Amino acid sequence: MDTDEGQGVAQQTPEELVARCIAPVKKDFLRPPPVRASSPNDDVSVANDKPPALVKEKKSKRQLKRERRQEQKSARNLCPELARTSDVSSCPYKDKCRFSHDLEAFKAQKPADLEGECPFFKSQVSCPYGLACRFSSTHGEGVPSANPNAVKNASEVNGLSKDVQKLLWKNKMGFPKADAKLKSLGLSGLSRSKRNDLEDKDGGGTGSNKCDQTDDNASCVVMPDSGSKLECSAEVIKDDDFDGKSEPDVLCPQKRRKTEENDGPEETDNEGVCVTDTEQIVERNCTKSEPEAETDTITPETDLSLKLHSREKKLIDYREKLYLAPLTTVGNLPFRRVCKVLGADITCGEMAMCTNLLQGQASEWALLRRHSSEDLFGVQICGAYPDTVARTVELIEQECTIDFIDINMGCPIDIVVNKGAGSALLTKPMRMKSIVEVASGTVEKPITVKVRTAYFEGKNRIDSLIADIGSWGASAVTIHGRSRQQRYSKLADWDYIYQCSRKAPNTLQVVGNGDVFSFVDWNNHRTECPELATCMIARGALIKPWLFTEIKEQRHWDISSGERLNILKDFVRFGLEHWGSDTKGVETTRRFLLEWLSYTFRYIPVGLLDVVQQRINWRPPSYYGRDELETLMASDSAADWIRLSEMLLGKVPDGFTFAPKHKSNAYDRAENG
């Protein structure tokens, strides 16, 4: 908001401001907008005495790997076993250890301890990080350090075991239930081109649809973030040399081994499914010997007769429960713990890509972790093809403790949509049907679906599919009241959500999603449409997580800056328990805290508004808070968010930079599907 507009705000009535989607802050608290050389969400770096670095050339994977190894050997990265015990001989790897064993060098370069107590002491367990902990001065003398995995296992579940991970890496994991269900539905022997032809004949495609771009290679999506997300769906390979028969199983996405042959800049044509001859096809596709393979194809078919029908599964009653949406990046485990404390009933993990899970990527499996306080918890997955989704849900049910599995069919992000996943599935109802049918038929856990109203604006289609979604096997569907083309612009179309809810069969629960920002919004939606099971809360929880408390207590909470700071302190404590209290854990916690603060500044205290309640699409003008801390929390500057993080986690490292991933200082977009 520029200076002229800021001066105009003070001269307009509250009604005029609301009509322009500007928050009607009381005139006594208004102030001129600060003058900045850059936009609020541009990269913000911490000043230091070092000269600006020159633009570096892009490094090869081999170079980056070498630098990572060297960094691990530096004094900053002390051996975890040595840090816990202070005994060099305690490391089982001895000289072969990847980390430094120079205890004195580590102590010399270690930053000063942070203020406060070690978060693990408050949990009544010994700190697993020992000397590396940034609160080590508060550790008691002679208190032994615990094993980090043991501490996490006490409160968190759904970790990936090393044995399963190795099987996934080597593509030797068996999926008998998924393969049997795919075969029974006639999906195991179809090549991708034939499958697409069938979908198009059944009216799945739209003539102008350009979102589902597939080619002859395995479909790959690589996210630009640090937790590199890859969405691959390997094609079925049909070869006349196999006695004129196509392979009965669809290949699992193959994790490329880091060898000298494929570590260079050149890549094979079929990335993800690198097959060069018949022998390689047999080796990757037939993970078991022939007698075992014959047994596997018979046993699951006999078991199908004993399988529960979708209506006989243990279903979750969503009615009147407060449902925290799965939120990419910000909806991490510590944030979900904060929301549980404040009243959330149902929580769901961040969206995980199916192929990354099937490849055994640790960063993707971390998205499925569940805290013991999450009593009703589900995971959300995203995939473009029935085979990858079927194998993923079987693997998740086998390895994780969950209450339901949600399939994302509404993610609007381009890099997901362009490969046929997310909201691109809305243009292919036959593929939607195949995915839901095979997923619900593979596992005993309830399968839910999250969709948008349509792919294109003005061409809503969920109302015509809502009855079918229930018959496919889904136990609930969440409808976000916007199209993919709309992203997060305009307000959600709740009238259309009501329409879909009334058309839904009794066996299918409908959850509404979009712009719930107060208990009044919640009450209105529940009153207008009693058929609606509940409302999912997404960005409203990011901006003010105490929204769950407001709904349960049916009041507008004029929360003070001190109470808001206590919520941030809880997040930091939960983050240090989850990511670690060493330097790496502290900085990881800081990054996720800053991502969250890039949303929370949009909250305007109730006592400062001329019109209550605040709407989610209102833009706050520049204003003073009722105290200095509240003014700081209202700032849209990333530099001020960093100041807040320093109040909780100490000074940032030299050269620290931050820019929010969603880059949304407007109110029409946020990258959480």
HELIX and SHEET records of a PDB file:
HELIX    1   1 THR A    3  GLN A   11  1                                   9    
HELIX    2   2 PRO A   14  ALA A   19  1                                   6    
HELIX    3   3 LYS A   27  PHE A   29  5                                   3    
HELIX    4   4 LYS A   61  LYS A   73  1                                  13    
HELIX    5   5 PRO A   80  THR A   85  1                                   6    
HELIX    6   6 VAL A   88  SER A   90  5                                   3    
HELIX    7   7 LYS A   94  LYS A   96  5                                   3    
HELIX    8   8 LEU A  103  GLN A  109  1                                   7    
HELIX    9   9 PRO A  119  LYS A  122  1                                   4    
HELIX   10  10 GLY A  130  ALA A  132  5                                   3    
HELIX   11  11 SER A  136  THR A  138  5                                   3    
HELIX   12  12 PRO A  148  SER A  155  1                                   8    
HELIX   13  13 LYS A  162  TRP A  169  1                                   8    
HELIX   14  14 PRO A  176  SER A  184  1                                   9    
HELIX   15  15 ARG A  192  LYS A  201  1                                  10    
HELIX   16  16 THR A  278  ASN A  285  1                                   8    
HELIX   17  17 GLU A  290  LEU A  304  1                                  15    
HELIX   18  18 SER A  310  GLU A  312  5                                   3    
HELIX   19  19 LEU A  333  VAL A  341  1                                   9    
HELIX   20  20 CYS A  354  LEU A  358  1                                   5    
HELIX   21  21 ALA A  362  TRP A  365  1                                   4    
HELIX   22  22 ALA A  366  LEU A  368  5                                   3    
HELIX   23  23 PRO A  386  GLU A  399  1                                  14    
HELIX   24  24 ASP A  414  VAL A  417  1                                   4    
HELIX   25  25 GLY A  422  THR A  427  5                                   6    
HELIX   26  26 PRO A  429  THR A  442  1                                  14    
HELIX   27  27 ILE A  462  TRP A  472  1                                  11    
HELIX   28  28 TRP A  494  LYS A  503  1                                  10    
HELIX   29  29 PHE A  519  GLU A  528  1                                  10    
HELIX   30  30 ARG A  539  ILE A  543  1                                   5    
HELIX   31  31 LEU A  547  GLU A  553  1                                   7    
HELIX   32  32 SER A  561  TRP A  579  1                                  19    
HELIX   33  33 THR A  583  THR A  600  1                                  18    
HELIX   34  34 VAL A  606  LEU A  608  5                                   3    
HELIX   35  35 GLU A  628  MET A  633  1                                   6    
HELIX   36  36 ALA A  638  LEU A  649  1                                  12    
SHEET    1   A 2 VAL A  44  SER A  45  0                                        
SHEET    2   A 2 THR A 657  PHE A 658 -1                                        
SHEET    1   B 2 GLU A 156  VAL A 157  0                                        
SHEET    2   B 2 ARG A 370  HIS A 371 -1                                        
SHEET    1   C 8 TYR A 323  LEU A 324  0                                        
SHEET    2   C 8 THR A 534  ILE A 537  1                                        
SHEET    3   C 8 GLN A 509  ASN A 513  1                                        
SHEET    4   C 8 ALA A 476  HIS A 480  1                                        
SHEET    5   C 8 ILE A 447  ARG A 452  1                                        
SHEET    6   C 8 PHE A 404  MET A 409  1                                        
SHEET    7   C 8 PHE A 377  CYS A 382  1                                        
SHEET    8   C 8 THR A 347  MET A 353  1                                        
END                                                                             
